[in-house]
Amino acid sequence: KLAPALAAGCPVILKGAEETPSVAVHIVESLRQAGIPEGVVNLVFGVPVHISRHLLSSPIVKVLTFTGSTAVGKQLATLAANNLQRCILELGGHSPVIVCEDADLARAIPAISEYKFECAGQSCNAPSRILVARSRYEELLFRMTEAVRRIRIGPPDDPATQMGPMANARRIEAMQRLTKDAVEGGARIETGGIPLDRPGFYWPP
């Protein structure tokens, strides 16, 4: 979000996430250490709707860029309409992976698994569905299940951890809701499907 604006010579205001504030702080601090002048990169925290209303009511703000839910994207676009601020929105989607009949599953499975479960599957472009040629389905299901069972789940500061926690309690509730919906729609759980019995927001693949 910051790089294109800074490369074009524009100052920016970054609204840091309340639940992961240290990430934004470290990014801004690193930019300052790299020589970005004071006031070019600005960091704010607070109630999202108040900050959005305040910033987007100003004609000084020319562009809004946001990554998040479609519902919030619509709210921000509505606020930006009054001053015709340009909106760059990366909203919720369902990135597919396509596995054809001639796929090399020995290479495909690790690639899909690593991409899907980095950031505990919370990356906006992480695959959320896999479309598989019928003739390869059973083999892919078996190999993928074995691969994700081997993923080591734990705290982010443990070097042995391969997948950390969900961002917050709401994500655990969402996983429970999505899993319930899938099972009621005829899906069969091969592995996972319930939160781990440990402190924190851990949901296994």
N, CA, C and O of each residue as an XYZ file, in Angstrom:
820
protein
N       0.822     -1.200      0.000
C       0.000      0.000      0.000
C       0.860      1.255      0.000
O       0.528      2.229     -0.676
N       1.948      1.248      0.739
C       2.764      2.440      0.875
C       3.691      2.667     -0.315
O       3.880      3.804     -0.747
N       4.264      1.599     -0.841
C       5.329      1.739     -1.828
C       4.928      2.530     -3.078
O       5.669      3.434     -3.465
N       3.795      2.239     -3.729
C       3.462      2.996     -4.951
C       3.297      4.487     -4.698
O       3.755      5.310     -5.490
N       2.635      4.838     -3.580
C       2.431      6.254     -3.279
C       3.760      6.954     -3.018
O       4.001      8.053     -3.518
N       4.612      6.315     -2.239
C       5.910      6.915     -1.929
C       6.775      7.027     -3.180
O       7.483      8.018     -3.361
N       6.721      6.017     -4.042
C       7.503      6.053     -5.282
C       7.062      7.197     -6.189
O       7.860      7.743     -6.951
N       5.771      7.556     -6.095
C       5.244      8.660     -6.901
C       5.433     10.015     -6.224
O       5.060     11.051     -6.775
N       6.019      9.999     -5.017
C       6.278     11.251     -4.321
C       5.131     11.763     -3.483
O       5.084     12.948     -3.152
N       4.205     10.888     -3.134
C       3.025     11.314     -2.367
C       3.174     10.946     -0.889
O       3.616      9.841     -0.572
N       2.812     11.852      0.010
C       2.764     11.489      1.425
C       1.579     10.563      1.693
O       0.594     10.576      0.955
N       1.680      9.770      2.742
C       0.638      8.790      3.026
C       0.260      8.818      4.499
O       1.043      9.216      5.362
N      -0.975      8.379      4.757
C      -1.452      8.144      6.118
C      -1.832      6.674      6.195
O      -2.724      6.218      5.481
N      -1.163      5.950      7.049
C      -1.439      4.522      7.230
C      -2.296      4.349      8.472
O      -1.917      4.773      9.564
N      -3.460      3.721      8.297
C      -4.315      3.400      9.434
C      -3.962      1.981      9.865
O      -4.330      1.019      9.189
N      -3.254      1.841     10.979
C      -2.813      0.535     11.435
C      -3.954     -0.292     11.995
O      -4.915      0.240     12.551
N      -3.834     -1.600     11.839
C      -4.852     -2.513     12.374
C      -4.772     -2.547     13.901
O      -3.684     -2.635     14.469
N      -5.921     -2.477     14.552
C      -5.946     -2.453     16.010
C      -5.414     -3.756     16.607
O      -4.803     -3.750     17.676
N      -5.649     -4.877     15.910
C      -5.302     -6.176     16.482
C      -3.858     -6.580     16.206
O      -3.340     -7.503     16.836
N      -3.204     -5.894     15.266
C      -1.793     -6.184     14.972
C      -1.024     -4.863     14.844
O      -0.431     -4.601     13.798
N      -1.026     -4.039     15.878
C      -0.441     -2.701     15.761
C       1.063     -2.684     15.558
O       1.585     -1.805     14.873
N       1.769     -3.648     16.148
C       3.230     -3.591     16.077
C       3.747     -3.730     14.643
O       4.819     -3.217     14.324
N       3.004     -4.412     13.784
C       3.425     -4.555     12.389
C       3.545     -3.187     11.734
O       4.563     -2.868     11.119
N       2.488     -2.378     11.872
C       2.495     -1.047     11.265
C       3.572     -0.168     11.881
O       4.243      0.581     11.170
N       3.744     -0.252     13.194
C       4.762      0.554     13.874
C       6.150      0.221     13.340
O       6.938      1.123     13.055
N       6.452     -1.062     13.203
C       7.778     -1.481     12.723
C       8.006     -1.053     11.270
O       9.111     -0.650     10.908
N       6.966     -1.139     10.441
C       7.111     -0.719      9.043
C       7.435      0.767      8.964
O       8.360      1.167      8.258
N       6.682      1.576      9.679
C       6.898      3.027      9.644
C       8.258      3.384     10.232
O       8.963      4.238      9.695
N       8.623      2.741     11.321
C       9.925      3.008     11.930
C      11.062      2.634     10.981
O      12.064      3.344     10.893
N      10.903      1.516     10.271
C      11.929      1.109      9.303
C      12.056      2.118      8.166
O      13.163      2.411      7.714
N      10.935      2.644      7.708
C      10.970      3.653      6.648
C      11.671      4.917      7.122
O      12.429      5.527      6.368
N      11.427      5.307      8.348
C      12.107      6.491      8.883
C      13.611      6.250      9.001
O      14.412      7.126      8.676
N      13.987      5.069      9.464
C      15.402      4.744      9.558
C      16.063      4.720      8.179
O      17.256      4.993      8.047
N      15.272      4.389      7.152
C      15.800      4.341      5.788
C      15.925      5.732      5.163
O      16.491      5.883      4.081
N      15.387      6.756      5.857
C      15.571      8.106      5.359
C      14.326      8.811      4.868
O      14.418      9.925      4.350
N      13.166      8.196      5.014
C      11.928      8.879      4.619
C      11.757     10.113      5.510
O      11.803      9.988      6.733
N      11.561     11.296      4.930
C      11.460     12.516      5.747
C      10.269     12.490      6.701
O       9.261     11.829      6.453
N      10.414     13.224      7.789
C       9.347     13.343      8.780
C       8.074     13.877      8.124
O       8.126     14.836      7.354
N       6.941     13.261      8.427
C       5.666     13.727      7.910
C       5.264     13.128      6.582
O       4.144     13.354      6.122
N       6.144     12.370      5.952
C       5.801     11.759      4.660
C       4.999     10.481      4.873
O       4.041     10.215      4.147
N       5.392      9.692      5.867
C       4.623      8.500      6.242
C       4.058      8.741      7.635
O       4.805      8.914      8.598
N       2.755      8.751      7.730
C       2.082      9.056      8.985
C       1.254      7.854      9.421
O       0.608      7.211      8.594
N       1.270      7.551     10.704
C       0.593      6.365     11.234
C      -0.453      6.792     12.250
O      -0.164      7.562     13.166
N      -1.676      6.285     12.082
C      -2.742      6.581     13.042
C      -3.394      5.277     13.497
O      -3.432      4.291     12.759
N      -3.902      5.294     14.720
C      -4.685      4.201     15.274
C      -5.974      4.779     15.847
O      -6.041      5.962     16.182
N      -6.977      3.949     15.954
C      -8.218      4.405     16.562
C      -9.416      3.655     16.017
O      -9.284      2.622     15.361
N     -10.595      4.203     16.307
C     -11.840      3.589     15.853
C     -11.913      3.731     14.330
O     -11.943      4.853     13.824
N     -11.942      2.620     13.591
C     -11.857      2.699     12.128
C     -12.870      3.628     11.481
O     -12.513      4.405     10.596
N     -14.126      3.563     11.903
C     -15.160      4.370     11.245
C     -14.928      5.855     11.479
O     -15.196      6.666     10.592
N     -14.430      6.229     12.671
C     -14.156      7.646     12.949
C     -13.003      8.148     12.090
O     -13.064      9.242     11.530
N     -11.956      7.344     11.992
C     -10.796      7.736     11.183
C     -11.185      7.846      9.715
O     -10.790      8.795      9.037
N     -11.949      6.893      9.226
C     -12.359      6.903      7.818
C     -13.193      8.141      7.505
O     -12.958      8.812      6.500
N     -14.156      8.442      8.355
C     -15.008      9.611      8.121
C     -14.193     10.898      8.127
O     -14.401     11.780      7.293
N     -13.268     10.996      9.069
C     -12.459     12.212      9.184
C     -11.557     12.390      7.963
O     -11.523     13.463      7.360
N     -10.837     11.343      7.608
C      -9.883     11.467      6.492
C     -10.588     11.661      5.157
O     -10.171     12.491      4.350
N     -11.654     10.902      4.920
C     -12.314     10.968      3.620
C     -13.219     12.189      3.472
O     -13.719     12.459      2.380
N     -13.433     12.926      4.555
C     -14.170     14.180      4.433
C     -13.262     15.314      3.973
O     -13.739     16.405      3.661
N     -11.959     15.064      3.928
C     -10.997     16.090      3.527
C     -10.679     15.982      2.038
O     -10.359     14.896      1.554
N     -10.762     17.094      1.304
C     -10.401     17.056     -0.116
C      -8.901     16.896     -0.342
O      -8.463     16.651     -1.467
N      -8.114     17.032      0.722
C      -6.665     16.848      0.600
C      -6.341     15.393      0.261
O      -5.391     15.114     -0.470
N      -7.142     14.467      0.801
C      -6.936     13.039      0.537
C      -7.422     12.741     -0.880
O      -8.587     12.968     -1.207
N      -6.517     12.229     -1.716
C      -6.850     11.999     -3.129
C      -7.153     10.542     -3.449
O      -7.917     10.256     -4.370
N      -6.558      9.614     -2.693
C      -6.705      8.193     -2.993
C      -6.908      7.420     -1.698
O      -6.255      7.697     -0.692
N      -7.801      6.463     -1.728
C      -8.008      5.518     -0.637
C      -7.628      4.141     -1.147
O      -8.084      3.731     -2.215
N      -6.804      3.422     -0.406
C      -6.537      2.029     -0.752
C      -6.810      1.177      0.483
O      -6.393      1.517      1.590
N      -7.510      0.078      0.281
C      -8.005     -0.727      1.406
C      -7.993     -2.197      1.041
O      -8.361     -2.577     -0.071
N      -7.565     -3.022      1.988
C      -7.676     -4.475      1.864
C      -8.553     -4.967      3.007
O      -8.279     -4.681      4.172
N      -9.600     -5.701      2.678
C     -10.476     -6.205      3.729
C     -11.774     -6.736      3.165
O     -11.827     -7.208      2.029
N     -12.814     -6.655      3.962
C     -14.082     -7.262      3.578
C     -14.814     -6.413      2.551
O     -14.599     -5.205      2.457
N     -15.679     -7.061      1.785
C     -16.493     -6.358      0.799
C     -17.432     -5.364      1.478
O     -17.651     -4.268      0.962
N     -17.984     -5.735      2.620
C     -18.914     -4.845      3.328
C     -18.232     -3.536      3.725
O     -18.794     -2.459      3.525
N     -17.029     -3.623      4.284
C     -16.309     -2.409      4.679
C     -15.872     -1.633      3.441
O     -15.902     -0.402      3.439
N     -15.467     -2.343      2.389
C     -15.102     -1.680      1.142
C     -16.232     -0.817      0.598
O     -15.996      0.291      0.116
N     -17.450     -1.320      0.674
C     -18.619     -0.551      0.219
C     -18.818      0.701      1.064
O     -19.127      1.769      0.536
N     -18.642      0.569      2.376
C     -18.794      1.725      3.261
C     -17.759      2.800      2.933
O     -18.081      3.987      2.884
N     -16.516      2.374      2.709
C     -15.451      3.331      2.410
C     -15.675      3.997      1.052
O     -15.459      5.200      0.904
N     -16.105      3.219      0.069
C     -16.369      3.787     -1.254
C     -17.493      4.819     -1.192
O     -17.466      5.820     -1.908
N     -18.471      4.570     -0.341
C     -19.560      5.529     -0.166
C     -19.039      6.831      0.431
O     -19.401      7.916     -0.023
N     -18.179      6.718      1.459
C     -17.602      7.916      2.062
C     -16.728      8.672      1.061
O     -16.728      9.902      1.041
N     -15.987      7.937      0.234
C     -15.073      8.559     -0.726
C     -15.810      9.231     -1.879
O     -15.244     10.078     -2.571
N     -17.064      8.858     -2.085
C     -17.817      9.395     -3.230
C     -18.030     10.899     -3.133
O     -18.061     11.582     -4.156
N     -18.176     11.426     -1.921
C     -18.461     12.853     -1.768
C     -17.367     13.729     -2.358
O     -17.663     14.765     -2.952
N     -16.108     13.333     -2.208
C     -14.991     14.099     -2.745
C     -14.381     13.446     -3.986
O     -13.314     13.853     -4.446
N     -15.062     12.434     -4.524
C     -14.578     11.699     -5.700
C     -13.138     11.215     -5.519
O     -12.317     11.286     -6.434
N     -12.856     10.719     -4.308
C     -11.530     10.142     -4.069
C     -11.431      8.787     -4.758
O     -12.348      7.969     -4.686
N     -10.325      8.569     -5.412
C     -10.114      7.308     -6.111
C      -9.980      6.182     -5.097
O      -9.298      6.328     -4.083
N     -10.632      5.059     -5.373
C     -10.595      3.902     -4.469
C      -9.872      2.737     -5.131
O     -10.177      2.363     -6.264
N      -8.915      2.171     -4.411
C      -8.247      0.940     -4.830
C      -8.581     -0.090     -3.754
O      -8.042     -0.041     -2.648
N      -9.464     -1.011     -4.084
C     -10.012     -1.927     -3.087
C      -9.631     -3.365     -3.400
O      -9.862     -3.851     -4.507
N      -9.049     -4.036     -2.425
C      -8.756     -5.467     -2.528
C      -9.655     -6.162     -1.521
O      -9.368     -6.187     -0.324
N     -10.738     -6.723     -2.018
C     -11.795     -7.206     -1.133
C     -11.865     -8.728     -1.127
O     -11.144     -9.400     -1.864
N     -12.739     -9.253     -0.289
C     -12.852    -10.699     -0.123
C     -13.107    -11.419     -1.434
O     -13.908    -10.962     -2.249
N     -12.439    -12.531     -1.640
C     -12.609    -13.303     -2.860
C     -12.422    -14.782     -2.602
O     -12.294    -15.210     -1.455
N     -12.408    -15.556     -3.660
C     -12.248    -17.002     -3.542
C     -11.251    -17.474     -4.598
O     -11.629    -17.992     -5.649
N      -9.971    -17.283     -4.291
C      -8.917    -17.607     -5.243
C      -8.894    -19.108     -5.520
O      -8.754    -19.903     -4.591
N      -9.028    -19.503     -6.780
C      -9.012    -20.934     -7.099
C      -7.635    -21.440     -7.517
O      -6.810    -20.684     -8.030
N      -7.406    -22.709     -7.293
C      -6.289    -23.457     -7.873
C      -6.909    -24.494     -8.807
O      -7.894    -25.142     -8.451
N      -6.344    -24.651     -9.980
C      -6.852    -25.636    -10.943
C      -5.811    -26.730    -11.110
O      -4.662    -26.452    -11.454
N      -6.207    -27.967    -10.870
C      -5.322    -29.125    -11.011
C      -5.835    -29.967    -12.173
O      -6.902    -30.574    -12.084
N      -5.076    -30.001    -13.259
C      -5.483    -30.733    -14.465
C      -5.032    -32.194    -14.400
O      -4.306    -32.599    -13.492
N      -5.474    -32.961    -15.374
C      -5.169    -34.399    -15.394
C      -3.676    -34.683    -15.444
O      -3.214    -35.663    -14.860
N      -2.920    -33.841    -16.133
C      -1.490    -34.115    -16.298
C      -0.627    -33.455    -15.225
O       0.590    -33.360    -15.388
N      -1.239    -32.997    -14.132
C      -0.491    -32.300    -13.072
C       0.515    -33.224    -12.404
O       0.259    -34.414    -12.216
N       1.665    -32.658    -12.047
C       2.678    -33.367    -11.265
C       2.348    -33.115     -9.792
O       2.735    -32.092     -9.228
N       1.636    -34.052     -9.182
C       1.154    -33.831     -7.824
C       2.284    -33.754     -6.804
O       2.132    -33.107     -5.768
N       3.399    -34.393     -7.074
C       4.529    -34.326     -6.155
C       5.030    -32.890     -6.018
O       5.542    -32.501     -4.969
N       4.878    -32.110     -7.083
C       5.268    -30.699     -7.037
C       4.086    -29.811     -6.668
O       4.252    -28.800     -5.985
N       2.896    -30.188     -7.119
C       1.731    -29.336     -6.911
C       1.301    -29.285     -5.445
O       0.971    -28.214     -4.935
N       1.303    -30.427     -4.769
C       0.795    -30.474     -3.394
C       1.570    -29.550     -2.458
O       0.943    -28.763     -1.749
N       2.920    -29.608     -2.420
C       3.630    -28.681     -1.527
C       3.388    -27.216     -1.891
O       3.270    -26.368     -1.007
N       3.316    -26.922     -3.184
C       3.096    -25.539     -3.600
C       1.727    -25.038     -3.139
O       1.611    -23.928     -2.620
N       0.702    -25.853     -3.329
C      -0.647    -25.464     -2.917
C      -0.718    -25.335     -1.396
O      -1.251    -24.357     -0.871
N      -0.181    -26.324     -0.700
C      -0.262    -26.348      0.761
C       0.450    -25.144      1.378
O      -0.090    -24.485      2.266
N       1.670    -24.859      0.902
C       2.432    -23.752      1.480
C       1.744    -22.419      1.215
O       1.690    -21.555      2.090
N       1.223    -22.260      0.008
C       0.570    -21.001     -0.345
C      -0.750    -20.834      0.402
O      -1.104    -19.734      0.826
N      -1.465    -21.934      0.554
C      -2.764    -21.888      1.224
C      -2.623    -21.568      2.708
O      -3.392    -20.766      3.237
N      -1.662    -22.176      3.384
C      -1.645    -22.110      4.841
C      -0.624    -21.140      5.423
O      -0.474    -21.066      6.643
N       0.095    -20.378      4.556
C       0.907    -19.316      5.132
C      -0.047    -18.300      5.754
O      -1.141    -18.084      5.233
N       0.341    -17.690      6.832
C      -0.538    -16.761      7.572
C      -1.830    -17.450      8.001
O      -2.874    -16.806      8.107
N      -1.763    -18.745      8.245
C      -2.934    -19.528      8.675
C      -4.090    -19.403      7.701
O      -5.254    -19.439      8.100
N      -3.769    -19.256      6.429
C      -4.798    -19.153      5.403
C      -5.463    -17.796      5.332
O      -6.466    -17.637      4.637
N      -4.917    -16.801      6.045
C      -5.563    -15.487      6.133
C      -5.027    -14.478      5.128
O      -5.372    -13.298      5.188
N      -4.189    -14.933      4.209
C      -3.731    -14.065      3.128
C      -4.865    -13.893      2.125
O      -5.566    -14.853      1.802
N      -5.046    -12.671      1.633
C      -6.184    -12.387      0.748
C      -6.179    -13.236     -0.515
O      -7.237    -13.570     -1.047
N      -4.995    -13.583     -0.992
C      -4.927    -14.356     -2.233
C      -4.592    -15.819     -1.996
O      -4.224    -16.527     -2.934
N      -4.714    -16.285     -0.755
C      -4.511    -17.707     -0.482
C      -5.637    -18.504     -1.135
O      -6.794    -18.085     -1.078
N      -5.328    -19.636     -1.750
C      -6.381    -20.435     -2.397
C      -7.458    -20.832     -1.397
O      -7.160    -21.289     -0.293
N      -8.704    -20.652     -1.793
C      -9.801    -21.070     -0.922
C     -10.631    -22.173     -1.562
O     -11.594    -22.653     -0.963
N     -10.269    -22.574     -2.765
C     -10.917    -23.732     -3.395
C      -9.938    -24.329     -4.392
O      -9.126    -23.625     -4.992
N     -10.033    -25.631     -4.553
C      -9.163    -26.355     -5.477
C     -10.061    -27.115     -6.449
O     -10.842    -27.975     -6.040
N      -9.947    -26.798     -7.720
C     -10.727    -27.458     -8.762
C      -9.851    -28.542     -9.373
O      -8.806    -28.247     -9.954
N     -10.275    -29.799     -9.242
C      -9.420    -30.940     -9.575
C     -10.069    -31.798    -10.657
O     -11.263    -32.092    -10.600
N      -9.273    -32.190    -11.631
C      -9.752    -33.151    -12.626
C     -10.231    -34.408    -11.898
O      -9.545    -34.910    -11.008
N     -11.400    -34.912    -12.272
C     -12.002    -36.021    -11.539
C     -11.060    -37.222    -11.415
O     -11.038    -37.892    -10.383
N     -10.292    -37.488    -12.458
C      -9.400    -38.661    -12.441
C      -8.269    -38.516    -11.418
O      -7.657    -39.515    -11.040
N      -7.979    -37.281    -10.959
C      -6.888    -37.065    -10.000
C      -7.395    -36.742     -8.602
O      -6.607    -36.537     -7.679
N      -8.710    -36.699     -8.453
C      -9.287    -36.199     -7.202
C      -8.866    -37.020     -5.979
O      -8.371    -36.458     -5.001
N      -9.057    -38.331     -6.024
C      -8.781    -39.152     -4.844
C      -7.310    -39.082     -4.446
O      -6.979    -39.004     -3.263
N      -6.432    -39.111     -5.448
C      -4.998    -39.046     -5.144
C      -4.649    -37.691     -4.534
O      -3.899    -37.616     -3.561
N      -5.199    -36.617     -5.113
C      -4.903    -35.296     -4.566
C      -5.442    -35.165     -3.148
O      -4.773    -34.616     -2.273
N      -6.651    -35.668     -2.922
C      -7.241    -35.590     -1.581
C      -6.350    -36.297     -0.563
O      -6.090    -35.764      0.515
N      -5.884    -37.492     -0.905
C      -5.036    -38.247      0.013
C      -3.729    -37.510      0.279
O      -3.314    -37.362      1.429
N      -3.081    -37.049     -0.793
C      -1.773    -36.388     -0.626
C      -1.901    -35.058      0.109
O      -1.063    -34.726      0.948
N      -2.948    -34.298     -0.204
C      -3.131    -33.011      0.458
C      -3.424    -33.207      1.935
O      -2.916    -32.465      2.776
N      -4.245    -34.207      2.258
C      -4.555    -34.482      3.664
C      -3.295    -34.840      4.428
O      -3.073    -34.350      5.535
N      -2.463    -35.701      3.834
C      -1.206    -36.079      4.493
C      -0.294    -34.870      4.660
O       0.361    -34.732      5.694
N      -0.241    -34.000      3.667
C       0.637    -32.822      3.727
C       0.208    -31.868      4.832
O       1.045    -31.378      5.590
N      -1.092    -31.602      4.928
C      -1.517    -30.615      5.926
C      -1.487    -31.189      7.339
O      -1.368    -30.437      8.306
N      -1.591    -32.490      7.471
C      -1.451    -33.093      8.806
C      -0.036    -32.910      9.350
O       0.171    -32.919     10.564
N       0.933    -32.744      8.456
C       2.325    -32.585      8.882
C       2.685    -31.143      9.233
O       3.776    -30.894      9.748
N       1.794    -30.190      8.965
C       2.090    -28.787      9.254
C       2.170    -28.582     10.766
O       1.241    -28.924     11.496
N       3.283    -28.022     11.226
C       3.482    -27.791     12.656
C       2.866    -26.452     13.034
O       3.268    -25.402     12.534
N       1.881    -26.510     13.928
C       1.151    -25.323     14.360
C       1.697    -24.880     15.707
O       1.899    -25.696     16.606
N       1.934    -23.575     15.840
C       2.449    -23.085     17.104
C       2.608    -21.581     17.119
O       2.172    -20.898     16.192
N       3.230    -21.058     18.167
C       3.401    -19.610     18.286
C       4.372    -19.076     17.231
O       5.314    -19.770     16.849
N       4.149    -17.860     16.763
C       4.975    -17.313     15.688
C       6.452    -17.160     16.039
O       7.298    -17.141     15.145
N       6.775    -17.051     17.332
C       8.175    -16.853     17.707
C       8.931    -18.169     17.907
O      10.092    -18.162     18.317
N       8.281    -19.287     17.621
C       8.945    -20.593     17.697
C       9.475    -20.942     16.311
O       8.691    -21.056     15.370
N      10.791    -21.114     16.164
C      11.360    -21.405     14.834
C      10.805    -22.672     14.191
O      10.856    -22.821     12.971
N      10.277    -23.580     15.000
C       9.735    -24.828     14.452
C       8.328    -24.657     13.897
O       7.827    -25.539     13.199
N       7.691    -23.540     14.198
C       6.306    -23.307     13.760
C       6.241    -23.108     12.254
O       7.019    -22.348     11.678
N       5.302    -23.800     11.628
C       5.052    -23.631     10.204
C       3.753    -22.866      9.944
O       3.575    -22.288      8.872
N       2.849    -22.862     10.925
C       1.610    -22.106     10.804
C       1.224    -21.584     12.176
O       1.148    -22.344     13.141
N       0.979    -20.271     12.259
C       0.621    -19.651     13.520
C      -0.880    -19.608     13.736
O      -1.626    -20.353     13.101
N      -1.325    -18.737     14.630
C      -2.742    -18.666     14.988
C      -3.554    -17.829     14.010
O      -3.006    -17.142     13.148
N      -4.858    -17.901     14.161
C      -5.754    -16.987     13.487
C      -5.594    -15.615     14.141
O      -5.028    -15.503     15.228
N      -6.094    -14.575     13.476
C      -5.867    -13.211     13.950
C      -6.619    -12.894     15.234
O      -6.131    -12.124     16.061
N      -7.805    -13.478     15.411
C      -8.629    -13.100     16.557
C      -9.746    -14.127     16.748
O      -9.890    -15.063     15.962
N     -10.523    -13.933     17.795
C     -11.611    -14.866     18.108
C     -12.664    -14.896     17.001
O     -13.296    -15.927     16.769
N     -12.852    -13.764     16.317
C     -13.842    -13.729     15.230
C     -13.478    -14.698     14.111
O     -14.362    -15.264     13.467
N     -12.185    -14.890     13.877
C     -11.774    -15.808     12.814
C     -12.074    -17.259     13.209
O     -12.425    -18.071     12.353
N     -11.938    -17.587     14.496
C     -12.297    -18.933     14.952
C     -13.787    -19.155     14.744
O     -14.203    -20.215     14.276
N     -14.592    -18.150     15.093
C     -16.047    -18.260     14.888
C     -16.370    -18.420     13.407
O     -17.269    -19.178     13.041
N     -15.631    -17.702     12.553
C     -15.861    -17.820     11.114
C     -15.503    -19.216     10.623
O     -16.219    -19.779      9.795
N     -14.400    -19.787     11.123
C     -14.004    -21.135     10.708
C     -15.043    -22.161     11.147
O     -15.357    -23.091     10.404
N     -15.571    -21.991     12.346
C     -16.624    -22.904     12.813
C     -17.856    -22.806     11.918
O     -18.471    -23.814     11.572
N     -18.202    -21.578     11.552
C     -19.370    -21.352     10.697
C     -19.150    -21.958      9.300
O     -20.042    -22.610      8.755
N     -17.962    -21.739      8.731
C     -17.662    -22.257      7.392
C     -17.622    -23.785      7.382
O     -18.109    -24.423      6.449
N     -17.032    -24.364      8.436
C     -16.950    -25.822      8.523
C     -18.349    -26.435      8.651
O     -18.669    -27.418      7.983
N     -19.166    -25.848      9.507
C     -20.546    -26.325      9.693
C     -21.313    -26.256      8.367
O     -22.034    -27.189      8.011
N     -21.154    -25.158      7.650
C     -21.849    -24.990      6.381
C     -21.400    -26.043      5.372
O     -22.217    -26.597      4.636
N     -20.096    -26.316      5.346
C     -19.575    -27.302      4.397
C     -20.104    -28.706      4.701
O     -20.517    -29.435      3.799
N     -20.085    -29.069      5.977
C     -20.557    -30.401      6.374
C     -22.049    -30.551      6.076
O     -22.496    -31.591      5.591
N     -22.808    -29.500      6.373
C     -24.246    -29.562      6.091
C     -24.511    -29.634      4.585
O     -25.558    -30.116      4.152
N     -23.553    -29.149      3.795
C     -23.684    -29.221      2.346
C     -23.164    -30.517      1.746
O     -23.158    -30.678      0.526
N     -22.725    -31.448      2.601
C     -22.297    -32.751      2.118
C     -20.817    -33.022      2.189
O     -20.379    -34.100      1.788
N     -20.023    -32.083      2.686
C     -18.571    -32.286      2.762
C     -18.223    -33.295      3.856
O     -18.982    -33.516      4.799
N     -17.048    -33.894      3.691
C     -16.523    -34.846      4.675
C     -15.204    -34.288      5.203
O     -14.320    -33.947      4.417
N     -15.064    -34.191      6.513
C     -13.830    -33.663      7.109
C     -12.781    -34.766      7.120
O     -12.986    -35.821      7.721
N     -11.670    -34.523      6.460
C     -10.568    -35.489      6.430
C      -9.586    -35.270      7.572
O      -8.991    -36.219      8.082
N      -9.420    -34.009      7.970
C      -8.521    -33.674      9.076
C      -8.906    -32.294      9.576
O      -9.496    -31.508      8.834
N      -8.579    -31.989     10.830
C      -8.938    -30.687     11.385
C     -10.425    -30.579     11.641
O     -11.085    -31.563     11.977
N     -10.952    -29.360     11.478
C     -12.386    -29.146     11.636
C     -12.813    -28.621     12.983
O     -13.965    -28.224     13.158
N     -11.879    -28.611     13.965
C     -12.188    -28.055     15.285
C     -10.956    -27.284     15.766
O      -9.835    -27.612     15.377
N     -11.153    -26.259     16.613
C      -9.989    -25.507     17.110
C      -9.120    -26.373     18.004
O      -9.599    -27.316     18.634
N      -7.826    -26.039     18.052
C      -6.924    -26.776     18.933
C      -7.214    -26.425     20.386
O      -7.570    -25.289     20.698
N      -7.062    -27.397     21.263
C      -7.324    -27.210     22.688
C      -6.072    -26.644     23.356
O      -5.357    -27.349     24.068
N      -5.824    -25.355     23.111
C      -4.690    -24.662     23.718
C      -5.004    -23.165     23.743
O      -5.852    -22.709     22.976
N      -4.353    -22.409     24.588
C      -4.606    -20.954     24.610
C      -4.252    -20.329     23.258
O      -3.270    -20.709     22.620
N      -5.054    -19.383     22.846
C      -4.809    -18.720     21.578
C      -5.814    -19.144     20.530
O      -6.667    -19.996     20.780
N      -5.711    -18.544     19.349
C      -6.692    -18.751     18.298
C      -6.143    -19.707     17.235
O      -5.887    -19.310     16.098
N      -5.969    -20.955     17.620
C      -5.349    -21.945     16.732
C      -6.394    -22.842     16.099
O      -7.182    -23.493     16.785
N      -6.384    -22.863     14.758
C      -7.301    -23.708     14.013
C      -6.466    -24.527     13.022
O      -5.844    -23.956     12.126
N      -6.446    -25.845     13.170
C      -5.602    -26.652     12.282
C      -6.146    -26.695     10.855
O      -7.350    -26.544     10.645
N      -5.276    -26.897      9.886
C      -5.774    -27.027      8.499
C      -6.793    -28.139      8.369
O      -7.308    -28.381      7.277
